[in-house]
Amino acid sequence: MKILPKLERKLRRLRKKVTRTSLVRKLDLVHESARKKAFQESCETYKNQIKTEYELRNKVPKLSKSNKEAFISDGSFHQAVGRVLLVAEFFAMMPVKGVTGKHPSNLSFSWRNIRTCFCVVFIASSVVNFGLSLFKVLNNPISFNSIKPIIFRGSVLLVLIVALKLARQWPQLMMFWHTVEKDLPQYKTQLGKWKMGHTISMVMLVGMMLSFAEHILSMISAINYASFCNRTADPIQNYFLRTNDEIFFVASYSTPLALWGKFQNVYSTFIWNYMDMFVMIVSIGLASKFRQLNDDLRNFKGLNMSPTYWSERRIQYRNICILCDKMDDAISLITMVSFSNNLYFICVQLLRSLNTMPSVAHAVYFYFSLIFLIGRTLAVSLYSASVHDESRLTLRYLRCVPKESWCPEVKRFTEEVISDQVALSGMKFFHLTRKLVLSVAGTIVTYELVLIQFHEDNDLWDCDQSYYS
């Protein structure tokens, strides 16, 4: 009889257990179905969000086919500089065929090309113009200020000749540049590939806009000068007589000669500004290659890397240095002319600033030209110095190599960075570093103090003198 209550209690516990288990099972099923439904809804929401973002990225902004092709860059210097060289060809410089092609192998130079013929004709025209300016200056009293036309036209002529020589070497230089770029660590994003080309385009655009504005102000100032010093009743003829006085110093006035003189002046002004921008563009390209290598070193900064990694990076660094040497040999004369030319004109303009400005138009043009000249010289110095700065930045990452990863390749890499002088130069007479900016500023101050001692206040609207003297 005592067994029955125990069995009854066990049955009661078993019944509760079975009931509770079935209830838990039902709850589990409900919970599992709810969880699956919530997970599916969240996945659908996530998929819809990703799809919406993808559509927005592809639809906004709406770009034309040409703009998309311009944005989708391969990060090469050849592609970035193509349109810049195309503009230069319009102004009788760098007559290279295939500058807008996708690969440097499309580049070619030929003496029978119409671009080359146009360049040679303009060089011949510049030689005649330079000879006329030289003849006029030599037949008048010579002073520091009167030789300005000779310096201007002589610099333009020299740059034209060097650019024609550079055009013959350009296909080989770009093929070697492409070989160096292909071996470097590749960009991780499309923005990294696009950045160098965008910087080059903006430098060219801003430089050309400021140059165009300066030329417009020069024309306005010349018109005021011609109306003040009128030789004839025709204002247009007065303008050409004053602005092309080196031509009509030996020949009588004629419309074809006047138009030729204006054409020569416009093209010479562009070339005079373009030689500075060309040095900046090459500097941007070289600095970006060092930056591309330094970005990869920064990503692995402080990590234990194998000797093979450091051997590859050292070879890549050495290839960029060789590229710098090749480009420096090709453009060093342009760099030399650019800096010496800017140094002379800054001294002349600062000396002329001591004179009283005869009109508002003349003052606006003069000070705009002076500020543009100083700013352009400073920009050339800083962009050129960035090549040296980026080459030295590599040393910062080499000093962060852990002791466990230190090997002969790292030591050799470090010694090369320390001992090499990687920078563009002006015919090897000076190297373009940040110290050069202070040196140029000190030279300008020294020359200006000497010139001020012999300066006499002159009338800028002396009708017996040249407008450009």
LOZA-292453 format. One record per residue (C-alpha): residue in three letters; x, y, z; residue number from 1. Coordinates in Angstrom, 3 decimals. Each point is the difference from the previous one (the first is absolute). Layout:
N
(atom "ala"; (X; Y; Z); NUM)
...
END
This chain:
469
(atom "met"; (0.000; 0.000; 0.000); 1)
(atom "lys"; (2.928; 2.298; 0.640); 2)
(atom "ile"; (1.135; -0.472; -3.589); 3)
(atom "leu"; (-3.132; 1.512; -1.511); 4)
(atom "pro"; (0.550; 3.564; 1.312); 5)
(atom "lys"; (3.576; -0.069; -1.309); 6)
(atom "leu"; (-1.159; -1.157; -3.432); 7)
(atom "glu"; (-2.682; 2.638; -0.002); 8)
(atom "arg"; (2.531; 2.715; 0.789); 9)
(atom "lys"; (2.342; -1.251; -2.715); 10)
(atom "leu"; (-2.834; -0.063; -2.534); 11)
(atom "arg"; (-1.014; 3.506; 1.014); 12)
(atom "arg"; (3.611; 1.249; -0.436); 13)
(atom "leu"; (0.320; -1.800; -3.321); 14)
(atom "arg"; (-3.294; 1.528; -1.203); 15)
(atom "lys"; (1.220; 3.498; 0.976); 16)
(atom "lys"; (3.301; -0.630; -1.692); 17)
(atom "val"; (-1.661; -1.150; -3.232); 18)
(atom "thr"; (-2.394; 2.939; 0.082); 19)
(atom "arg"; (2.831; 2.458; 0.610); 20)
(atom "thr"; (2.145; -1.529; -2.713); 21)
(atom "ser"; (-2.777; 0.254; -2.588); 22)
(atom "leu"; (-0.626; 3.604; 1.014); 23)
(atom "val"; (3.675; 0.847; -0.270); 24)
(atom "arg"; (0.095; -1.712; -3.344); 25)
(atom "lys"; (-2.893; 2.076; -1.237); 26)
(atom "leu"; (1.638; 3.170; 1.298); 27)
(atom "asp"; (3.247; -0.947; -1.659); 28)
(atom "leu"; (-1.773; -0.507; -3.275); 29)
(atom "val"; (-1.732; 3.353; 0.283); 30)
(atom "his"; (3.266; 1.700; 0.963); 31)
(atom "glu"; (1.903; -1.690; -2.834); 32)
(atom "ser"; (-2.596; 1.025; -2.583); 33)
(atom "ala"; (0.012; 3.565; 1.348); 34)
(atom "arg"; (3.810; 0.077; -0.060); 35)
(atom "lys"; (0.128; -1.289; -3.574); 36)
(atom "lys"; (-2.580; 2.534; -1.076); 37)
(atom "ala"; (1.876; 2.865; 1.682); 38)
(atom "phe"; (3.311; -1.171; -1.473); 39)
(atom "gln"; (-1.518; -0.243; -3.462); 40)
(atom "glu"; (-1.529; 3.460; 0.306); 41)
(atom "ser"; (3.293; 1.461; 1.224); 42)
(atom "cys"; (1.861; -1.673; -2.878); 43)
(atom "glu"; (-2.494; 1.354; -2.502); 44)
(atom "thr"; (0.340; 3.463; 1.517); 45)
(atom "tyr"; (3.791; -0.229; -0.141); 46)
(atom "lys"; (-0.089; -1.202; -3.598); 47)
(atom "asn"; (-2.342; 2.806; -0.977); 48)
(atom "gln"; (2.246; 2.536; 1.728); 49)
(atom "ile"; (3.112; -1.289; -1.769); 50)
(atom "lys"; (-1.863; -0.010; -3.308); 51)
(atom "thr"; (-1.200; 3.563; 0.526); 52)
(atom "glu"; (3.498; 1.219; 0.881); 53)
(atom "tyr"; (1.439; -1.763; -3.041); 54)
(atom "glu"; (-2.596; 1.618; -2.259); 55)
(atom "leu"; (0.697; 3.396; 1.513); 56)
(atom "arg"; (3.734; -0.387; -0.535); 57)
(atom "asn"; (-0.571; -0.889; -3.626); 58)
(atom "lys"; (-2.712; 2.538; -0.761); 59)
(atom "val"; (1.121; 3.083; 1.956); 60)
(atom "pro"; (1.595; 2.003; -1.439); 61)
(atom "lys"; (-1.009; -0.794; -3.569); 62)
(atom "leu"; (3.166; 0.198; -2.052); 63)
(atom "ser"; (0.380; -0.023; -3.729); 64)
(atom "lys"; (2.109; -2.684; -1.625); 65)
(atom "ser"; (2.928; 2.362; -0.485); 66)
(atom "asn"; (-0.085; 1.115; 3.640); 67)
(atom "lys"; (-0.101; -3.601; 1.220); 68)
(atom "glu"; (3.006; -0.864; -2.139); 69)
(atom "ala"; (1.793; 3.066; 1.353); 70)
(atom "phe"; (-0.725; -1.016; 3.597); 71)
(atom "ile"; (0.869; -3.681; -0.473); 72)
(atom "ser"; (3.752; 0.527; -0.109); 73)
(atom "asp"; (2.697; -2.628; 0.057); 74)
(atom "gly"; (2.229; 2.234; 2.166); 75)
(atom "ser"; (2.700; 0.384; -2.655); 76)
(atom "phe"; (1.874; 3.224; -0.636); 77)
(atom "his"; (-0.417; -0.431; -3.759); 78)
(atom "gln"; (-3.778; 0.123; 0.293); 79)
(atom "ala"; (0.060; 2.853; 2.523); 80)
(atom "val"; (2.217; 2.244; -2.126); 81)
(atom "gly"; (-1.593; -0.773; -3.381); 82)
(atom "arg"; (-2.386; 2.954; -0.215); 83)
(atom "val"; (2.638; 2.349; 1.377); 84)
(atom "leu"; (2.327; -0.911; -2.862); 85)
(atom "leu"; (-2.882; 0.319; -2.451); 86)
(atom "val"; (-0.431; 3.637; 1.054); 87)
(atom "ala"; (3.757; 0.535; -0.337); 88)
(atom "glu"; (-0.093; -1.340; -3.555); 89)
(atom "phe"; (-2.561; 2.661; -0.892); 90)
(atom "phe"; (2.559; 2.592; 1.110); 91)
(atom "ala"; (2.849; -1.526; -2.068); 92)
(atom "met"; (1.591; -2.042; 2.784); 93)
(atom "met"; (0.631; -3.737; 0.523); 94)
(atom "pro"; (-1.008; -1.266; -3.472); 95)
(atom "val"; (-0.560; -3.625; 1.049); 96)
(atom "lys"; (-2.630; -2.172; -1.630); 97)
(atom "gly"; (-2.264; -2.209; 2.135); 98)
(atom "val"; (0.082; 2.003; 3.261); 99)
(atom "thr"; (-3.670; -0.835; 0.678); 100)
(atom "gly"; (0.452; -3.723; -0.667); 101)
(atom "lys"; (-0.592; -2.543; 2.746); 102)
(atom "his"; (3.520; -1.444; -0.117); 103)
(atom "pro"; (3.431; 1.650; -0.404); 104)
(atom "ser"; (0.742; -2.343; -2.893); 105)
(atom "asn"; (-2.320; 2.203; -2.092); 106)
(atom "leu"; (2.404; 2.946; 0.332); 107)
(atom "ser"; (2.168; 0.883; -2.976); 108)
(atom "phe"; (2.018; 2.898; -1.415); 109)
(atom "ser"; (0.477; 0.801; -3.652); 110)
(atom "trp"; (1.528; 2.938; -1.808); 111)
(atom "arg"; (-2.675; -0.343; -2.702); 112)
(atom "asn"; (-2.836; 0.399; 2.459); 113)
(atom "ile"; (-2.065; 3.192; -0.344); 114)
(atom "arg"; (0.529; 0.703; 3.724); 115)
(atom "thr"; (3.761; -0.038; -0.471); 116)
(atom "cys"; (-0.197; 2.192; -3.094); 117)
(atom "phe"; (-2.095; 2.557; 1.886); 118)
(atom "cys"; (2.499; -0.058; 2.880); 119)
(atom "val"; (2.965; 0.527; -2.347); 120)
(atom "val"; (-1.760; 2.882; -1.774); 121)
(atom "phe"; (-0.762; 1.696; 3.296); 122)
(atom "ile"; (3.614; -0.427; 1.141); 123)
(atom "ala"; (1.116; 1.723; -3.207); 124)
(atom "ser"; (-2.513; 2.767; 0.656); 125)
(atom "ser"; (1.298; 0.365; 3.568); 126)
(atom "val"; (3.569; 0.260; -1.266); 127)
(atom "val"; (-1.032; 2.926; -2.238); 128)
(atom "asn"; (-1.895; 1.653; 2.843); 129)
(atom "phe"; (2.946; -0.435; 2.353); 130)
(atom "gly"; (2.347; 1.496; -2.614); 131)
(atom "leu"; (-2.236; 3.067; -0.398); 132)
(atom "ser"; (-0.144; 0.488; 3.784); 133)
(atom "leu"; (3.778; -0.365; 0.272); 134)
(atom "phe"; (0.528; 2.527; -2.796); 135)
(atom "lys"; (-2.284; 2.546; 1.661); 136)
(atom "val"; (1.608; -0.391; 3.441); 137)
(atom "leu"; (3.542; 0.305; -1.382); 138)
(atom "asn"; (-0.929; 3.216; -1.810); 139)
(atom "asn"; (-1.188; 1.633; 3.232); 140)
(atom "pro"; (1.636; 0.643; 3.381); 141)
(atom "ile"; (0.371; -3.329; 1.808); 142)
(atom "ser"; (-1.119; -0.287; 3.614); 143)
(atom "phe"; (-1.172; -2.686; 2.416); 144)
(atom "asn"; (-3.590; 0.797; -0.923); 145)
(atom "ser"; (0.416; 0.406; -3.783); 146)
(atom "ile"; (1.212; -3.568; -0.591); 147)
(atom "lys"; (-3.333; -1.386; 1.203); 148)
(atom "pro"; (-1.268; -0.811; -3.557); 149)
(atom "ile"; (3.236; -1.901; -0.755); 150)
(atom "ile"; (-0.281; -2.077; 3.186); 151)
(atom "phe"; (-3.676; -0.727; -0.671); 152)
(atom "arg"; (0.292; -0.998; -3.657); 153)
(atom "gly"; (3.364; -1.703; 0.478); 154)
(atom "ser"; (-1.442; -2.196; 2.764); 155)
(atom "val"; (-2.990; -0.917; -2.166); 156)
(atom "leu"; (2.241; -0.906; -2.932); 157)
(atom "leu"; (2.280; -2.132; 2.155); 158)
(atom "val"; (-2.951; -1.853; 1.559); 159)
(atom "leu"; (-1.453; -0.678; -3.451); 160)
(atom "ile"; (3.254; -1.583; -1.174); 161)
(atom "val"; (0.344; -2.094; 3.176); 162)
(atom "ala"; (-3.653; -1.101; -0.242); 163)
(atom "leu"; (0.546; -1.173; -3.570); 164)
(atom "lys"; (2.988; -2.039; 1.142); 165)
(atom "leu"; (-2.025; -1.353; 2.926); 166)
(atom "ala"; (-2.816; -1.015; -2.355); 167)
(atom "arg"; (2.403; -2.367; -1.779); 168)
(atom "gln"; (0.860; -1.672; 3.328); 169)
(atom "trp"; (-3.547; 0.015; 1.399); 170)
(atom "pro"; (-1.186; -3.426; -1.324); 171)
(atom "gln"; (3.028; -1.782; 1.536); 172)
(atom "leu"; (-0.342; 1.916; 3.266); 173)
(atom "met"; (-3.700; -0.867; 0.321); 174)
(atom "met"; (0.650; -3.678; -0.763); 175)
(atom "phe"; (2.607; -0.139; 2.771); 176)
(atom "trp"; (-2.369; 1.920; 2.322); 177)
(atom "his"; (-2.750; -2.531; -0.770); 178)
(atom "thr"; (2.365; -2.879; 0.805); 179)
(atom "val"; (0.820; 1.546; 3.377); 180)
(atom "glu"; (-3.694; 0.640; 0.776); 181)
(atom "lys"; (-1.000; -3.552; -0.859); 182)
(atom "asp"; (2.482; -1.416; 2.516); 183)
(atom "leu"; (-1.149; 2.246; 2.888); 184)
(atom "pro"; (-2.630; -1.052; 2.598); 185)
(atom "gln"; (-3.351; 0.627; -1.649); 186)
(atom "tyr"; (-2.563; 2.498; 1.256); 187)
(atom "lys"; (-2.702; -1.486; 2.212); 188)
(atom "thr"; (-2.785; 2.360; -1.093); 189)
(atom "gln"; (-1.061; 1.801; -3.137); 190)
(atom "leu"; (0.364; 3.293; 1.857); 191)
(atom "gly"; (3.715; -0.660; 0.476); 192)
(atom "lys"; (0.424; -0.565; -3.741); 193)
(atom "trp"; (-1.965; 3.139; -0.833); 194)
(atom "lys"; (1.726; 2.361; 2.436); 195)
(atom "met"; (3.226; 0.641; -1.950); 196)
(atom "gly"; (-1.824; 0.727; -3.248); 197)
(atom "his"; (-2.423; 2.312; 1.774); 198)
(atom "thr"; (2.848; 1.959; 1.597); 199)
(atom "ile"; (1.771; 0.399; -3.348); 200)
(atom "ser"; (-3.208; 1.137; -1.705); 201)
(atom "met"; (-0.733; 2.555; 2.733); 202)
(atom "val"; (3.535; 1.413; -0.137); 203)
(atom "met"; (-0.314; 0.398; -3.764); 204)
(atom "leu"; (-3.502; 1.494; 0.207); 205)
(atom "val"; (0.793; 2.520; 2.742); 206)
(atom "gly"; (3.292; 0.966; -1.635); 207)
(atom "met"; (-1.614; 0.588; -3.394); 208)
(atom "met"; (-2.898; 1.981; 1.485); 209)
(atom "leu"; (2.364; 2.288; 1.913); 210)
(atom "ser"; (2.219; 0.357; -3.075); 211)
(atom "phe"; (-3.024; 0.911; -2.130); 212)
(atom "ala"; (-1.149; 2.540; 2.597); 213)
(atom "glu"; (3.473; 1.542; 0.073); 214)
(atom "his"; (0.066; 0.298; -3.781); 215)
(atom "ile"; (-3.445; 1.663; -0.074); 216)
(atom "leu"; (1.143; 2.536; 2.610); 217)
(atom "ser"; (3.148; 0.559; -2.049); 218)
(atom "met"; (-2.079; 0.784; -3.078); 219)
(atom "ile"; (-2.182; 2.447; 1.946); 220)
(atom "ser"; (3.082; 1.734; 1.370); 221)
(atom "ala"; (1.551; 0.108; -3.505); 222)
(atom "ile"; (-3.166; 1.530; -1.445); 223)
(atom "asn"; (0.127; 2.792; 2.600); 224)
(atom "tyr"; (3.691; 0.496; -0.746); 225)
(atom "ala"; (-0.645; 0.156; -3.761); 226)
(atom "ser"; (-2.815; 2.515; 0.449); 227)
(atom "phe"; (2.305; 2.198; 2.104); 228)
(atom "cys"; (2.949; -0.264; -2.423); 229)
(atom "asn"; (-1.913; 0.146; -3.269); 230)
(atom "arg"; (2.026; 0.211; -3.177); 231)
(atom "thr"; (-2.894; -0.226; -2.451); 232)
(atom "ala"; (-3.744; 0.590; -0.002); 233)
(atom "asp"; (-0.697; -3.730; -0.164); 234)
(atom "pro"; (-0.126; -1.477; 3.574); 235)
(atom "ile"; (0.529; -3.564; -1.256); 236)
(atom "gln"; (3.101; 1.024; -1.880); 237)
(atom "asn"; (1.271; 1.845; 3.087); 238)
(atom "tyr"; (-0.456; -3.171; 2.047); 239)
(atom "phe"; (2.038; -2.159; -2.382); 240)
(atom "leu"; (2.662; 2.670; -0.430); 241)
(atom "arg"; (0.592; 0.075; 3.767); 242)
(atom "thr"; (-0.237; -3.714; 0.781); 243)
(atom "asn"; (2.031; -1.133; -3.043); 244)
(atom "asp"; (2.494; 2.832; -0.106); 245)
(atom "glu"; (2.936; -2.358; -0.650); 246)
(atom "ile"; (-1.580; -0.890; -3.388); 247)
(atom "phe"; (-0.861; 3.529; -1.073); 248)
(atom "phe"; (3.384; 1.262; 1.155); 249)
(atom "val"; (1.430; -1.379; -3.246); 250)
(atom "ala"; (-3.150; -0.222; -2.182); 251)
(atom "ser"; (-2.946; 2.202; -0.799); 252)
(atom "tyr"; (-3.445; -0.863; 1.365); 253)
(atom "ser"; (-2.077; -2.632; -1.746); 254)
(atom "thr"; (-2.919; -2.103; 1.176); 255)
(atom "pro"; (1.642; -3.427; -0.713); 256)
(atom "leu"; (3.075; 0.971; 2.024); 257)
(atom "ala"; (-2.207; 1.281; 2.827); 258)
(atom "leu"; (-1.987; -3.241; 0.094); 259)
(atom "trp"; (3.197; -2.064; -0.135); 260)
(atom "gly"; (1.406; 1.987; 2.926); 261)
(atom "lys"; (-3.173; -0.540; 2.049); 262)
(atom "phe"; (-0.038; -3.714; -0.829); 263)
(atom "gln"; (3.638; -0.244; 1.029); 264)
(atom "asn"; (-0.662; 1.849; 3.258); 265)
(atom "val"; (-2.974; -2.185; 1.007); 266)
(atom "tyr"; (1.845; -3.248; -0.674); 267)
(atom "ser"; (3.167; 1.237; 1.705); 268)
(atom "thr"; (-1.986; 0.956; 3.102); 269)
(atom "phe"; (-1.517; -3.485; 0.197); 270)
(atom "ile"; (3.388; -1.695; -0.422); 271)
(atom "trp"; (1.520; 2.301; 2.609); 272)
(atom "asn"; (-2.618; -1.139; 2.525); 273)
(atom "tyr"; (-0.112; -3.595; -1.192); 274)
(atom "met"; (3.662; -0.706; 0.724); 275)
(atom "asp"; (-0.693; 0.564; 3.713); 276)
(atom "met"; (-3.106; -2.183; -0.084); 277)
(atom "phe"; (1.850; -2.752; -1.856); 278)
(atom "val"; (2.629; -0.188; 2.745); 279)
(atom "met"; (-2.821; -0.150; 2.574); 280)
(atom "ile"; (-1.811; -2.768; -1.905); 281)
(atom "val"; (3.098; -2.192; -0.275); 282)
(atom "ser"; (0.682; 0.598; 3.708); 283)
(atom "ile"; (-3.548; -1.033; 0.920); 284)
(atom "gly"; (0.395; -3.213; -1.994); 285)
(atom "leu"; (3.332; -0.952; 1.569); 286)
(atom "ala"; (-1.139; 0.873; 3.528); 287)
(atom "ser"; (-3.143; -2.119; -0.456); 288)
(atom "lys"; (2.125; -3.059; -0.831); 289)
(atom "phe"; (1.992; 0.391; 3.217); 290)
(atom "arg"; (-3.280; 0.551; 1.843); 291)
(atom "gln"; (-1.436; -3.178; -1.512); 292)
(atom "leu"; (2.952; -1.966; 1.382); 293)
(atom "asn"; (-0.163; 1.769; 3.376); 294)
(atom "asp"; (-3.706; -0.806; 0.355); 295)
(atom "asp"; (0.798; -3.696; -0.242); 296)
(atom "leu"; (2.799; 0.358; 2.566); 297)
(atom "arg"; (-2.366; 1.844; 2.331); 298)
(atom "asn"; (-2.570; -2.818; -0.212); 299)
(atom "phe"; (2.619; -2.463; 1.313); 300)
(atom "lys"; (1.646; 2.416; 2.412); 301)
(atom "gly"; (1.334; -1.764; 3.122); 302)
(atom "leu"; (-0.899; -3.510; -1.242); 303)
(atom "asn"; (2.338; -2.961; -0.380); 304)
(atom "met"; (0.633; -0.272; -3.735); 305)
(atom "ser"; (2.179; -2.459; -1.857); 306)
(atom "pro"; (3.317; 1.001; -1.635); 307)
(atom "thr"; (-1.630; -0.592; -3.397); 308)
(atom "tyr"; (-2.463; 2.807; 0.674); 309)
(atom "trp"; (2.765; 2.471; 0.792); 310)
(atom "ser"; (2.026; -1.126; -3.012); 311)
(atom "glu"; (-2.959; 0.682; -2.306); 312)
(atom "arg"; (-0.639; 3.429; 1.519); 313)
(atom "arg"; (3.668; 0.948; -0.222); 314)
(atom "ile"; (0.080; -0.898; -3.702); 315)
(atom "gln"; (-3.179; 1.999; -0.600); 316)
(atom "tyr"; (1.478; 2.994; 1.809); 317)
(atom "arg"; (3.167; -0.281; -2.086); 318)
(atom "asn"; (-2.051; -0.104; -3.231); 319)
(atom "ile"; (-1.813; 3.219; 0.962); 320)
(atom "cys"; (3.360; 1.656; 0.721); 321)
(atom "ile"; (1.235; -1.029; -3.452); 322)
(atom "leu"; (-3.200; 1.442; -1.475); 323)
(atom "cys"; (0.671; 3.285; 1.832); 324)
(atom "asp"; (3.509; 0.131; -1.452); 325)
(atom "lys"; (-1.285; -0.601; -3.523); 326)
(atom "met"; (-2.695; 2.669; 0.278); 327)
(atom "asp"; (2.434; 2.429; 1.606); 328)
(atom "asp"; (2.435; -0.436; -2.888); 329)
(atom "ala"; (-2.850; 0.649; -2.440); 330)
(atom "ile"; (-1.513; 3.139; 1.602); 331)
(atom "ser"; (2.878; 1.479; 2.032); 332)
(atom "leu"; (0.614; 2.741; -2.572); 333)
(atom "ile"; (-3.693; 0.980; 0.108); 334)
(atom "thr"; (0.243; 0.093; 3.793); 335)
(atom "met"; (3.099; 2.180; -0.199); 336)
(atom "val"; (-1.658; 2.440; -2.418); 337)
(atom "ser"; (-3.169; 0.070; 2.105); 338)
(atom "phe"; (1.721; 0.947; 3.257); 339)
(atom "ser"; (2.469; 2.483; -1.488); 340)
(atom "asn"; (-2.753; 1.598; -2.058); 341)
(atom "asn"; (-2.317; 0.346; 3.007); 342)
(atom "leu"; (2.847; 1.385; 2.113); 343)
(atom "tyr"; (0.737; 2.717; -2.553); 344)
(atom "phe"; (-3.643; 1.035; -0.517); 345)
(atom "ile"; (-0.747; 0.102; 3.726); 346)
(atom "cys"; (2.950; 2.367; 0.468); 347)
(atom "val"; (-1.172; 2.158; -2.921); 348)
(atom "gln"; (-3.584; 0.144; 1.219); 349)
(atom "leu"; (0.980; 0.804; 3.579); 350)
(atom "leu"; (2.247; 2.768; -1.286); 351)
(atom "arg"; (-2.815; 1.419; -2.150); 352)
(atom "ser"; (-2.345; -0.061; 2.990); 353)
(atom "leu"; (1.936; 2.970; 1.397); 354)
(atom "asn"; (-1.317; 2.154; -2.870); 355)
(atom "thr"; (-3.297; 1.851; 0.086); 356)
(atom "met"; (-2.752; -1.852; -1.848); 357)
(atom "pro"; (-1.463; 2.212; -2.759); 358)
(atom "ser"; (-3.504; -1.538; 0.000); 359)
(atom "val"; (-2.264; -2.412; 1.849); 360)
(atom "ala"; (0.055; -2.495; -2.885); 361)
(atom "his"; (3.787; 0.036; -0.033); 362)
(atom "ala"; (0.170; -0.465; 3.777); 363)
(atom "val"; (-2.472; -2.917; -0.038); 364)
(atom "tyr"; (1.910; -1.756; -2.772); 365)
(atom "phe"; (3.386; 0.662; 1.568); 366)
(atom "tyr"; (-0.801; -1.290; 3.489); 367)
(atom "phe"; (-2.015; -2.958; -1.319); 368)
(atom "ser"; (2.945; -0.946; -2.212); 369)
(atom "leu"; (2.441; 0.375; 2.896); 370)
(atom "ile"; (-2.083; -2.117; 2.392); 371)
(atom "phe"; (-0.574; -2.645; -2.698); 372)
(atom "leu"; (3.720; -0.110; -0.774); 373)
(atom "ile"; (0.998; -0.402; 3.654); 374)
(atom "gly"; (-2.731; -2.580; 0.611); 375)
(atom "arg"; (0.985; -1.980; -3.081); 376)
(atom "thr"; (3.649; -0.015; 1.029); 377)
(atom "leu"; (-0.924; -1.143; 3.505); 378)
(atom "ala"; (-2.266; -2.737; -1.410); 379)
(atom "val"; (2.774; -1.287; -2.270); 380)
(atom "ser"; (2.402; -0.093; 2.955); 381)
(atom "leu"; (-2.400; -1.836; 2.334); 382)
(atom "tyr"; (-1.275; -2.525; -2.549); 383)
(atom "ser"; (3.559; -0.737; -1.103); 384)
(atom "ala"; (1.150; -0.318; 3.608); 385)
(atom "ser"; (-2.746; -2.590; 0.636); 386)
(atom "val"; (2.030; -2.532; -2.010); 387)
(atom "his"; (2.860; 0.294; 2.481); 388)
(atom "asp"; (-2.386; 0.024; 2.978); 389)
(atom "glu"; (-1.787; -3.189; -1.077); 390)
(atom "ser"; (3.287; -1.786; -0.671); 391)
(atom "arg"; (1.199; 0.809; 3.525); 392)
(atom "leu"; (-3.324; -1.021; 1.561); 393)
(atom "thr"; (0.853; -3.638; -0.710); 394)
(atom "leu"; (2.637; 0.165; 2.728); 395)
(atom "arg"; (-2.682; 0.601; 2.639); 396)
(atom "tyr"; (-1.579; -3.402; -0.669); 397)
(atom "leu"; (3.338; -1.796; -0.148); 398)
(atom "arg"; (0.804; 1.248; 3.496); 399)
(atom "cys"; (-3.158; -1.732; 1.283); 400)
(atom "val"; (1.084; -3.482; -1.094); 401)
(atom "pro"; (-0.113; -2.364; 3.037); 402)
(atom "lys"; (3.236; -1.477; 1.290); 403)
(atom "glu"; (-1.167; -3.490; -0.939); 404)
(atom "ser"; (-0.428; 1.043; -3.668); 405)
(atom "trp"; (3.282; 1.876; -0.310); 406)
(atom "cys"; (2.073; -1.543; -2.781); 407)
(atom "pro"; (2.743; 0.985; -2.485); 408)
(atom "glu"; (-2.628; 1.072; -2.559); 409)
(atom "val"; (-1.485; 2.531; 2.423); 410)
(atom "lys"; (3.459; 1.296; 0.827); 411)
(atom "arg"; (0.872; 0.352; -3.673); 412)
(atom "phe"; (-3.328; 1.705; -0.719); 413)
(atom "thr"; (0.583; 2.473; 2.833); 414)
(atom "glu"; (3.533; 0.827; -1.125); 415)
(atom "glu"; (-1.202; 0.698; -3.549); 416)
(atom "val"; (-2.720; 2.380; 1.199); 417)
(atom "ile"; (2.430; 1.867; 2.257); 418)
(atom "ser"; (2.836; 0.308; -2.498); 419)
(atom "asp"; (-1.952; 0.792; -3.206); 420)
(atom "gln"; (-0.842; 3.581; -1.024); 421)
(atom "val"; (-3.348; -0.548; -1.733); 422)
(atom "ala"; (-1.272; 3.307; -1.406); 423)
(atom "leu"; (-0.482; 1.874; -3.232); 424)
(atom "ser"; (2.699; 2.511; -0.835); 425)
(atom "gly"; (0.822; 2.940; -2.206); 426)
(atom "met"; (2.816; -1.355; -2.200); 427)
(atom "lys"; (1.516; -1.508; 3.204); 428)
(atom "phe"; (0.810; 3.543; 1.244); 429)
(atom "phe"; (-2.674; -0.188; 2.715); 430)
(atom "his"; (-2.459; -2.586; 1.281); 431)
(atom "leu"; (-3.670; 0.777; 0.509); 432)
(atom "thr"; (-0.555; -0.433; 3.739); 433)
(atom "arg"; (-1.814; 2.060; 2.582); 434)
(atom "lys"; (3.244; 1.745; 0.894); 435)
(atom "leu"; (0.047; 1.434; -3.522); 436)
(atom "val"; (-3.057; 2.155; 0.778); 437)
(atom "leu"; (1.907; 1.883; 2.691); 438)
(atom "ser"; (3.081; 0.207; -2.237); 439)
(atom "val"; (-2.011; 1.539; -2.844); 440)
(atom "ala"; (-1.694; 2.434; 2.385); 441)
(atom "gly"; (3.368; 1.048; 1.410); 442)
(atom "thr"; (1.418; 0.458; -3.501); 443)
(atom "ile"; (-2.938; 2.188; -1.035); 444)
(atom "val"; (0.404; 2.205; 3.077); 445)
(atom "thr"; (3.750; 0.342; -0.631); 446)
(atom "tyr"; (-0.388; 0.967; -3.656); 447)
(atom "glu"; (-2.861; 2.362; 0.797); 448)
(atom "leu"; (2.039; 1.885; 2.589); 449)
(atom "val"; (2.783; 0.431; -2.560); 450)
(atom "leu"; (-2.397; 1.162; -2.718); 451)
(atom "ile"; (-1.782; 2.474; 2.262); 452)
(atom "gln"; (3.266; 1.867; 0.543); 453)
(atom "phe"; (0.183; 0.753; -3.746); 454)
(atom "his"; (-3.728; 0.428; -0.550); 455)
(atom "glu"; (-1.489; 3.210; -1.316); 456)
(atom "asp"; (-3.735; 0.657; -0.056); 457)
(atom "asn"; (-1.114; -0.266; -3.636); 458)
(atom "asp"; (-3.227; 0.829; -1.740); 459)
(atom "leu"; (-1.593; -3.318; -0.969); 460)
(atom "trp"; (-1.867; 1.729; -2.806); 461)
(atom "asp"; (2.996; 1.474; -1.738); 462)
(atom "cys"; (-1.105; 0.019; -3.640); 463)
(atom "asp"; (3.592; -0.136; -1.215); 464)
(atom "gln"; (0.524; -3.406; 1.594); 465)
(atom "ser"; (-1.500; -3.407; -0.641); 466)
(atom "tyr"; (-3.127; -0.974; 1.895); 467)
(atom "tyr"; (1.677; -3.293; 0.994); 468)
(atom "ser"; (3.355; 1.519; 0.944); 469)
END
